[in-house]
Amino acid sequence: MRNILQILGTMLTAMALWGGSQQAFAQKVLLLTTNEVASDAVQANNNLEAEFVGVVGAANLTRMTVLTNPNAISQATFTSSPGPYDIVVVATTYQPVDSTNWTILQSAVANRWANSIVFFVDGCCEATNGANAAKMVSALNAGAATSFSLGSGLSGFARFPLNTNSPYAPTFAGLSPFAGGDITYINNVPANNALYLAAGTSPASFPPAGSTPTNNVYGLLIPTVQSNSGNGACVFAVVDVSPFINAAPGYTPWTENQGKVGPAFVNAATSENGACGLPKVSKSFDKTDLYLGGSDNSTVLTISFSNGTPNPITNVNLTDNLPAPLVVGTGT
């Protein structure tokens, strides 16, 4: 038996409706930020938004400046219209994320309310911003079933090298090094997940691929298969938001990173072969045009599902919504 499309109504051009054998869809991004007032923090959030808009377009990015407010987000924030979202970006600087929102972010990671969740949580100011960095680490440990801890701090501008021994490094080759500063490192990160290392680390000192705990990590990546036993979201986390600011002469991470961060996460990290890869669905008809009343007013629609990601995909449900007046029939 085959699934076929029966045409009801006027002449329809099937390939025009579907845009060919495969239609590309822009990634939808949700940007969640704290309610910042300091000029550098506002600059960071605005530049971060512009960076992702430059890749997905303004229509595909939703920004909510609410994380300082109690009970500002819920599961519906991630899954209801205009969501669901492919990527959720969390950004904080000086203002604390309310504890109620950390609880929701933890659940979002654990239950994969978005395929990828990206944390730019600044570790500059733990004593005054409600310990955002420590709470991020706690949320990751509980949500993704990891065992990270905060490490030492680093003041001033720095460049953090990409750990080319990590199997996830190729996805981020265009963002190497990652410029930032005034941060808190993350400790006890398995070597494979340690994506960006301490400033000044030479390639000869990169940890060998594997699970050996690594300290002084600037940026880490948890693929879906490792996140909450395969049930969680793919996570990238760095205790820094300064990649998106130029604070002073000589402190110019935004100049170095601009135009590289968005493509790394959208074009590469969520591509089929990326570190946070998505399986690919393609659709094709066996005919281009159909006419009502013709001798043959049906066509075969083939839907193909493939997984070229680095990780296995399990428990897949595929739903295809046909535009009216197309309907699914059966035939031999």
Secondary structure, DSSP 8 states (H G I E B T S, - for coil): -EEEEE--SS-EEHHHHHTSS-------EEEEE----SHHHHHHHHHHHHHHHHHH-GGGEEEEE-TTSTT---HHHHHSTT---SEEEEEESSS---HHHHHHHHHHHHHTSSSEEEEEE--S-TTTTTSHHHHHHHHHHHHH----EEEEEEEEEEEE-B-TTSTTGGGGTTS-SEEEEEEEEEESEEGGGEEEE-TT--GGGS--SSS-EE-SEEEEEE-GGGTTTTTS-EEEEES--GGG---BTTB-HHHHHTTTHHHIIIIITTSTTSTT---EEEEEES-SEE-TTSS--EEEEEEEEE--SSS---S--------TT-EEEEE-
